[in-house]
């Protein structure tokens, strides 16, 4: 079937520009720090953070004296990335652009990163092709992606029960599967590291987790804004239940483990 990816991206972009995603995204900084270490970023390398949001991976690379660039299609997130870099006295270039049509020449970067970002591009194959295109031969591609079976996969299925994804669009969490990466990249990338890791979401309570995502996680904020009173209450409880299901804390707070795949590979020349 033909899928109107441009219309889907327009809707996605409106979602990310709703709420205040960096309130959630900033808590994930440790994933980016671990990813740039796994990729063994070097000072002076040309590094691109794709679907960078508020710049977690670009900022992590800049801390290690790389020549860092972040690209995203949400202008409000780029603005916050610029503010973060300025406060930390880091040099990072932020550019507006689509992960499925990156605004850079072929082989422009020594290392191309994405932390739970490019996985949301609706056309998986086109996004993967672009990652390969802008990576220099012998350079690296490093991705951190939520897995289908982990907490965020469960969250997305819960949200999908209220707002089904567009027909023909594959789940974003497939990027957290080695088999899907093999399908997307074929023999163009040699994966040297495929490591399953866990990130701990820490909140005051399951209800706090639910409230935070409803207020600030753009796509969920946008959905919550369309629900009438009783439905909103049920939706809020469904989100809280996700936190309860994965919570390992016994003091009323939330410490919920979310699984993601850390993938590092070398682009074959």
N, C-alpha and C positions, 0 to 999 in steps of 0.2 A: 504494500500500500504506500501511496505517496504521503509523506509527512511534511507539513508546513513548519520547518524548523525556525524560519525567521519569525513567524507569529509566536511560536513557543518562546523564543528568546526574548521577544518584546515583553511577554507576560512575566517571564522569569526576572527580567531586569527591573520591572516595576515592583516585583516582590522584594528583591534585594535592596531597592531604594526606599522601601517602607520600613518602619521601625528604626532600629539603631543597631545593625548587625555587629559592629565592633564591640558592643557590650558583651556579646557571646564570643566573638572571634578572638578578642584579646586574651581570653582565658586559655586559648589553645596554643599560646606562644611556644610552650615547651615542645609541642610536636614539630614545629619548624626548627627549633634549636637542635633537636635530635636528628632531623632529616639532613640539615646541612653538615652535621658531623658525620653521619653515615655516608654522605656523598663526598666527604673529605675535601670540602671547598678550600681553595687556596687564595691567598692575598693576590690581588690583581686579576683574578679570573673574571670573565664576563659572565654574569649570572642573571638569568631571567626567572622571575616568579610569575607564573601564569595563573589567571583568575585569582589575583593576589589579595582581593578584599582590602583590608586595612594594612596589608604589607608585612604579615608575620615573617614569611620566608625571605623576602627582600631585605628586611631589617636585620634578620639573623645573619644573612650573608654579608651585609655591610659592616656589621660588628667585627667580622673577620677580614675586613679591608678588601673585599671583593668589589668589583664595579657592578653594583646591583641596580636592576631595573624591575619594576613591578608593572603589570598590565592587567586591567580589568575594564568591564564595560559599565560599571556603576560609578558615576562621577562622585557621589557623596562618600563612597568608601575610599576612593583615591585621595580625596581631600583630607580625610582623617589619617591616611597613611603619610601624607606630606607633613601633617602636623606632628605625628609621632616621630618621624625621622628628624624634624627640626629640633624638637625638644631634646632628643638624644644626641644632637650634633653629628648626625650621620648623613652621608651623601648617598641619596637614593633617587633615581629617576622614576617618576610614576607617569604612565602613559595610558590613555583611554584606548581600548581595543577589545576585539572579540577573540576568544580563545579558538574559535573555528576559522579565523582569518586574521592571524597575528600580523601587526603592522611593522614587520621587520624583514630584512633580506634573508635569503638562505644562509644557513651556517653562521649566524651572527653571534652565537653564545657558546661558551665552553661548558656551561652547566645550566640546564633548564629544570626548574623545580615547580611543584605545586603541592600545597597542603590543603587537602579537602576542598579544592577549588575547581580544577579542570574537570573533575568527575561529574560536575553538574552541567557541563555542556551537553545539550540534547543529542547532537550528532556525534556519538563516541568516536567513530572512525575518522571523521574530519578533524576532530580535536587531536587525536593521536597523530595523524599525518602532519599536522602543524607543529606539534612538539618535535617530531623528527626533523622536519624541514629546517627549523631555526637552530638546531643543535649542530655544531661542527662535528665533522667526522672524527671519531675517537673521543668526543666529548661525552658528557653524562646526562642522563635523564633520571630524576629522582622524584618519586611521588609518594604522598601519604594519603590513603583513601579509606574511608569507612568500609567495613566488610558487610556483606549481606546478612550474616548471622548474628552480628553484634548488636549492641544497644541502639546505635543510630539507625541500623537497618530496621530494628523493631519500631523506632520512633517514626521512620518514614512510612512504614506499613500502617501505623496507626493514623497518621495524617492522611494517607491515601484512602483510608476508609471513610473519611469525611469529604475529601476532594480528590477523586481518582486522577492519576496522571494522564496526560494526553495519550491517545491511542498511538501506538507505534514507537513510543519513546521507551528505551530500555532503562531499567533502574540504575540510578547513579552509583549505587553500591556495588555494581558489577566490577567497577574499577578496583575494588578491594579483593578481587579474585585473580590468582595467578593465571588461571585458564583464560580469563577474559583479556588480560594483558597480552598473552601469547597470541590470541586472535587478532587484537588490534595492531600489534607492532610486528608480528611475524619474526622474520630473521633480521630485521633492521636494527634491533636492539638485543644485546646479550645481557640478560638480567644476572648480575653478579651477587645481588642480595635481595631476598624476598623474606622479610621478617614480619611476623605477626606481633604487634605490640598492643598495649592497652593504655588508654588515657582515662584518668579518674575525674569524672564530673563531681564537683564538690559544691553543695548548696545547703542552705539552712534546713530544708525539709523537702519532701516530694512536691508539696504545694508551691514552695518557693521556686523550684525547678520549673514547674508548669507555668507559673506567673512570668518568670524571666524570659522563657521562650515565647510566650504569647505577646509580651511587650516589645521584645527586641529582635527576635529572629524573623527577619522580614517576611519570608513566605508564610510562616505560621501566624505572624501578626496580621497579615493581609487576610488570611482565611478566618481568623478569629473575629475580625471586624465585620464579617458577613453573616455571622451566626446570631440568631435571636437568643433571648435570655436562657431558656431551658437547654437549648442545644449548646450554647456556650458553656454552661455549667457542666454538661456531660463531656464536652470536648476537653475542658480543663481537667476533669477527673481522669480522662483517658491518658493525658500527658503525664499526670502525676503517677499513674499506675505504671508507666514505663520506668520511671525513676525507682519506684518500689521494687519492681521485678529484678532490677540489676543492683540494687543497693546492698552494700556489705557492712554499712555502719549499724551499730546497735544503740546509738545514743539519740536517735530522733533526727539527726542530720542525714545528708545524702553523701555517700562516697560510692559512686556507681561507675563500674568499669566499662569502658567503651572500646571495643576492639577495632583496630585499623591495620592495614597492610602498608608496610614501609618497603617500597620497591626502588632499587638503585640499579641502573643498567648503563651500558656503554653503547653509544651509537656506532654501529659499524660504518667504516669509511666507504 
